[in-house]
Amino acid sequence: MARVKLDAVDRKILSCLQAEGRVSNVNLAERVGITAPPCLRRVRALEEEGYIHGYHADLNQEALGFGLTVFAMVGLHSQAESDLRAFEKQVEDWPMVRECYMLNGEIDFMLKIVAHDLQEFQKFLTSELTPAGNVASVKTSLTIRNSKHMPGVPLPEVP
């Protein structure tokens, strides 16, 4: 069960880990102003309580050959909960789809898709996404550039 309220040290720990997930426990403890053993206990408690989902490397998609990012707005024929869950389950099997959000309004889902190039994306669009069960419409927007990439949440500054 998650704590009702995080204290200042917890928020500092979360902020440091969000900025640099590979920081050593000793360095983290120094940054937040406590010793290493209680720092490690706090990190483990934050993990167990669900404040920290995991640790990931932020990969350079262009350096890895994924030069295209596309946002796809997907409309479904049916918005019954079982149909929404079936679509979400199908999305899990598509590695090119990196993020999936169910939306409120005219569009049911927004997908963030990465591909090596336009040809690879078009193949995915025409052979997998558009013909998928219950898909009524797909509108896509190709990105031109990304001027801000900041994963996580805006944690308030802690003195």
C-alpha positions in Angstrom: 0.0 0.0 0.0 1.3 3.4 -0.9 2.1 6.0 1.8 -0.4 8.8 2.1 2.3 11.5 1.9 5.9 11.5 0.8 8.4 13.4 2.9 11.1 15.7 1.6 13.8 13.0 1.6 11.5 10.7 -0.4 10.9 13.4 -3.0 14.6 14.1 -3.2 15.3 10.4 -3.8 12.6 10.2 -6.5 13.9 13.3 -8.2 17.5 12.1 -8.2 16.5 8.6 -9.5 14.3 10.1 -12.2 17.2 12.2 -13.4 19.8 9.5 -13.1 18.6 6.0 -12.5 22.1 4.5 -12.3 23.3 6.7 -9.4 24.9 4.5 -6.7 23.2 4.2 -3.4 26.2 6.0 -1.7 26.0 8.9 -4.1 22.2 9.1 -3.8 22.5 9.1 0.0 25.0 12.0 -0.2 22.7 14.0 -2.6 19.7 13.6 -0.3 21.6 14.2 2.9 21.2 10.8 4.7 23.5 7.8 5.2 23.6 4.9 2.7 21.7 2.2 4.8 18.5 4.2 5.4 18.7 5.5 1.8 18.6 2.0 0.5 15.7 1.1 2.8 13.8 4.1 1.5 14.5 3.3 -2.1 13.3 -0.3 -1.6 10.2 0.9 0.2 9.4 3.4 -2.7 9.8 0.5 -5.1 7.6 -1.8 -3.0 4.9 0.9 -2.6 4.7 1.4 -6.4 6.3 4.9 -6.6 9.1 3.4 -8.7 8.1 1.1 -11.5 11.5 0.3 -12.8 14.8 1.5 -14.1 15.5 2.0 -17.8 18.1 3.3 -20.2 17.0 6.3 -22.3 18.2 5.0 -25.7 19.0 7.3 -28.7 16.4 6.0 -31.3 18.1 7.8 -34.2 21.5 6.3 -33.4 19.8 2.9 -33.4 18.3 3.5 -36.8 14.8 4.5 -35.8 14.6 7.7 -37.7 10.8 8.0 -37.8 8.3 8.7 -35.1 4.6 8.7 -35.9 1.6 9.4 -33.8 -1.5 7.4 -34.8 -5.0 8.3 -33.7 -7.1 5.2 -33.7 -10.9 5.0 -33.7 -12.7 1.8 -32.9 -16.1 0.5 -34.1 -17.0 -0.5 -30.5 -16.0 1.1 -27.2 -17.3 -1.8 -25.1 -14.8 -2.5 -22.3 -14.0 -6.0 -23.7 -13.3 -4.5 -27.2 -11.1 -1.8 -25.7 -9.1 -4.4 -23.7 -8.8 -6.6 -26.8 -7.3 -3.7 -28.7 -4.9 -2.9 -25.9 -3.9 -6.6 -25.7 -3.2 -6.6 -29.5 -1.1 -3.4 -29.1 1.2 -5.3 -26.6 2.3 -7.5 -29.5 3.4 -4.7 -31.7 7.1 -3.8 -30.8 7.0 -0.6 -33.0 4.2 0.8 -30.8 6.1 2.3 -27.9 3.3 4.1 -26.1 -0.5 3.6 -26.1 -3.0 6.0 -24.5 -6.8 5.5 -24.4 -8.4 9.0 -24.9 -11.6 10.7 -24.1 -13.3 12.2 -27.1 -13.5 11.4 -30.8 -10.4 9.3 -30.9 -10.2 6.1 -28.8 -6.4 5.6 -28.7 -3.2 7.4 -29.5 -0.2 5.4 -30.3 3.4 6.5 -30.5 5.1 4.4 -33.1 8.8 4.3 -34.1 10.1 2.9 -37.3 13.4 2.8 -39.2 11.8 4.6 -42.2 8.6 5.5 -43.9 8.4 2.2 -45.8 8.6 0.1 -42.6 5.9 2.3 -41.0 3.6 2.0 -44.1 4.0 -1.8 -44.0 3.0 -1.9 -40.3 0.1 0.5 -41.0 -1.4 -1.4 -43.9 -0.7 -5.0 -42.8 -1.2 -4.8 -39.0 -2.8 -1.6 -37.6 -5.5 -0.7 -40.1 -6.8 -4.3 -40.6 -6.8 -5.1 -36.9 -10.0 -6.2 -35.4 -12.5 -3.5 -34.4 -10.3 -0.6 -36.0 -12.7 1.8 -37.7 -10.2 4.6 -38.6 -6.5 5.5 -38.3 -5.2 9.1 -38.7 -1.4 9.5 -38.6 0.9 12.4 -38.0 4.6 12.0 -38.8 6.9 14.0 -36.5 9.3 16.6 -37.9 11.4 17.0 -34.8 11.3 16.6 -31.1 12.2 19.8 -29.1 11.6 18.3 -25.7 12.0 14.8 -24.3 11.5 14.6 -20.5 10.2 11.3 -19.3 8.7 11.0 -15.8 6.7 13.6 -13.8 7.5 17.2 -12.8 8.5 16.7 -9.2 8.5 19.9 -7.1 11.9 21.3 -6.1 12.9 20.3 -2.6 15.3 22.5 -0.7 
